[in-house]
Amino acid sequence: MLRLVTIPISHYCEKARWALERAEIPYREERHVQCVHVLYAKRAGGGLTVPVLVTPDGVLGESEDILHWVDARTPPEFRLFPEDPAQLAEVETISRRLDAELGPKGRRLIYVHMLQDKRLLLDVNNTGVPRWEDRFLRTGFGLVLPIVRRRLAITPGVEVSDEQDVFRELDWVAELLSDGRPYLSGERFGAADLTFGALSAAVVAPPDYGTPLPSLEQMRPATRDYIARAREHRAGQFALLLVERHRRETISAATASGRSSAGR
């Protein structure tokens, strides 16, 4: 069985989970906490980051590479990436911008918010990790925190610019949708939509995710306000709709119903 090394709450790891589960490719997820994950990622043949997917064909350490690997094992009518070169270039351009902008800035912003509620953060963060890692992070939180801050470049006031950048990206996504297209990549659900649906989790905290996320009621007022505003945004509403319609969608179920994701 495939092995997927993750940090449970990572939205880049959610991209990989979503793609694998949609294609109904069996895998075993190996969940680890921050910092410790580096040991297991490198031991699996990856680098310093997760997800890392260990396959019979080799090791994949980038979420986009995992999506392409999954696509090669997916029937053509359900693939995430189009065959047409021009359409493919558009999908990859959208996906890579989301990976480079929304992904890291949304992640850092939600960390800044959640680090102010250590208990809730750890309860969510440590879901499914080995027991010793849960104890390690809880008892050694003060030692790990400076590493996380340095790794994410969390500096005083960075949340102000990050929030501006996050909403700029939401505006950009809303502009793409303004021509009436049902999906970012046109008429059918694809890689750009899956990428946005997964990476926007740090912005809209969807009720359906690869690991349980806190509800609005559990969040501090400032965090709750930020998430609520993002959910009300046109792109935030689109992100929630993508999760609702497609997070648990499988290829066999779509095939049995006699339709694909197109035009939904």
SULHU-V575907 format. One record per run of one state. SS is the DSSP state (H for helix, E for strand, C for the rest). FROM is the first residue (numbers start at 1). LEN is the number of residues. If there is no record, write none. Layout:
ss=SS from=FROM len=LEN
ss=SS from=FROM len=LEN
This chain:
ss=C from=1 len=1
ss=E from=2 len=5
ss=C from=7 len=4
ss=H from=11 len=12
ss=C from=23 len=4
ss=E from=27 len=5
ss=C from=32 len=4
ss=H from=36 len=8
ss=C from=44 len=8
ss=E from=52 len=4
ss=C from=56 len=2
ss=E from=58 len=3
ss=C from=61 len=2
ss=H from=63 len=9
ss=C from=72 len=4
ss=H from=76 len=3
ss=C from=79 len=6
ss=H from=85 len=30
ss=C from=115 len=3
ss=H from=118 len=8
ss=C from=126 len=5
ss=H from=131 len=9
ss=C from=140 len=1
ss=H from=141 len=11
ss=C from=152 len=6
ss=H from=158 len=20
ss=C from=178 len=5
ss=E from=183 len=1
ss=C from=184 len=2
ss=E from=186 len=1
ss=C from=187 len=4
ss=H from=191 len=9
ss=C from=200 len=1
ss=H from=201 len=4
ss=C from=205 len=11
ss=H from=216 len=3
ss=C from=219 len=2
ss=H from=221 len=12
ss=C from=233 len=1
ss=H from=234 len=13
ss=C from=247 len=4
ss=H from=251 len=6
ss=C from=257 len=8
